[in-house]
Amino acid sequence: MDTPARLLRLLVLLSARQSWTAPELAERLEVTERTVRRDMTRLRSLGYPVEGTSGPYGGYALGAGGHLPPLVLDDEEAVAVAIGLRSAAAGDATGIESAALSALTKLDRVLPVHLREQVAALRSVTVGLGRSDLPAIDVDALVTTALACSRPERLRFAYVDAGDNVSDRLVEPFRLVFTRRSWYLVAYDTSRSDWRTFRVDRMTELRLTGARFAHREAPDAANMVAEGMAVNAHPLQARIRLHVPIDEARTFVSRTIAILEPDTDPTKTIARIGGDPEWIAHYLAGLECRVEVLEPDEVRTALRALAERLAADHR
């Protein structure tokens, strides 16, 4: 192994663990401890803050401070950094859009072709729903799903639903949608012959099948995920009339909480909300407008009980 390659390998090792002894590094690099010491001197001269301690518990560690040196990222780390930079460059982190775009441009120049395809796939098939704080996710699962959407290629995976039931799915992926808490795949489920949404963190054993397909007429992915979260995931669904126009209602009612529809009266809005009666009652009580429960009676009862308790507590 030549010196530049050995230095890069040494950086990867130093980044992977808090500290290393000289014998451990020498064994990993298949060199002498003297060569390890020389390489540490070379790294320091290049601006890397390498710290060394002596004694029986001594060793080397990559410290903080000094000049910003080049970074050594593995494939998964490079993709994760690119995802975060694209989110920031799109304006999701106010005030740093220009800096994020500059850093992303530099990263794009040095990304290998296969990583550039992964990042481009994520960019082209991802939709934000509500706020754009990216939720935590397994990068490999996310990249595999994005590639299947982008190519397009049928995807097979095992899926665990909300009831802990496991099933094998073969789908035609369409879009990835992220909310503040989760990533969702919107796809055509070939075994159910219908469009479905899947939480990516519940998908395992993901396999690209190599079978290409032509996209069929697709729904609005963001609306589909929003309606699933706000209404369809709940056995009880309520219809509420909000005494404000729909444009105003959209400023304080999240798409993942309620589906808003225009009322026959343009000064009012119909909201469809799913959940248990008590939760819906507490949510409605906190809204910035008058509300009128159209159905069901359980929500009216819960609202009256909440009102009576509040009145009794503040007499």
JOSULGI-V923018 format. One record per residue. SS is DSSP state (alpha for helix, beta for strand, coil for the rest). OMEGA is omega as a letter, one per 30 degrees, with the letter a starting at -180 (999 if undefined). Layout:
ss omega
SS OMEGA
SS OMEGA
//
This chain:
ss omega
coil a
coil a
alpha l
alpha a
alpha a
alpha l
alpha l
alpha l
alpha l
alpha l
alpha l
alpha l
alpha a
alpha a
alpha a
alpha a
coil a
coil l
coil l
beta l
coil l
alpha l
alpha l
alpha l
alpha l
alpha l
alpha a
alpha a
alpha a
coil l
coil l
coil l
alpha l
alpha l
alpha l
alpha a
alpha l
alpha l
alpha l
alpha l
alpha l
alpha l
alpha l
alpha l
alpha l
coil l
coil l
coil a
coil a
beta l
beta l
beta l
beta a
coil l
coil a
coil l
coil a
coil l
beta a
beta l
beta l
beta a
coil l
coil l
coil a
coil l
coil l
coil a
coil l
coil l
coil l
coil a
coil l
coil a
alpha a
alpha l
alpha a
alpha l
alpha a
alpha l
alpha a
alpha l
alpha a
alpha l
alpha l
alpha l
alpha a
alpha a
alpha l
alpha l
alpha a
alpha l
coil a
coil l
coil a
coil a
alpha a
alpha l
alpha l
alpha l
alpha l
alpha l
alpha l
alpha l
alpha l
alpha a
alpha a
alpha a
alpha a
alpha l
coil l
coil a
alpha a
alpha l
alpha l
alpha l
alpha a
alpha a
alpha l
alpha l
alpha l
alpha a
alpha a
alpha a
alpha a
beta l
beta l
beta l
coil a
coil l
coil a
coil l
coil a
coil l
coil l
coil a
coil l
coil a
alpha a
alpha l
alpha a
alpha a
alpha l
alpha l
alpha l
alpha l
alpha l
alpha l
alpha a
alpha a
alpha f
coil a
beta l
beta a
beta l
beta l
beta l
beta a
beta l
beta a
coil a
coil l
coil a
coil l
coil a
beta l
beta l
beta a
beta l
beta a
beta l
beta a
beta a
beta a
beta l
beta l
beta l
beta l
coil l
coil a
coil a
coil l
beta l
beta l
beta l
beta a
beta l
beta a
beta a
coil a
coil l
coil l
coil a
beta l
beta a
beta l
beta a
beta l
beta a
alpha a
alpha l
alpha l
beta l
beta l
beta a
beta a
beta l
beta a
beta a
beta a
beta l
beta l
coil l
coil a
coil l
coil l
coil a
coil l
coil l
coil a
alpha a
alpha l
alpha a
alpha l
alpha a
alpha a
alpha l
alpha a
alpha a
alpha a
alpha a
alpha a
coil a
coil l
coil l
coil a
beta a
beta l
beta a
beta l
beta l
beta a
coil l
coil l
coil a
alpha l
alpha l
alpha l
alpha a
coil a
coil a
coil l
coil a
coil l
coil l
coil l
coil a
beta l
beta a
beta l
beta l
beta l
coil l
coil l
coil a
coil l
coil a
coil a
beta l
beta l
beta l
beta a
beta l
beta l
coil l
coil a
alpha a
alpha l
alpha a
alpha l
alpha l
alpha l
alpha a
alpha a
alpha a
coil a
coil a
coil l
coil l
coil l
beta l
beta a
beta l
beta l
beta g
coil a
alpha a
alpha l
alpha l
alpha l
alpha l
alpha l
alpha l
alpha l
alpha l
alpha a
alpha l
alpha l
alpha l
alpha l
alpha a
alpha a
alpha a
coil l
coil 999
//
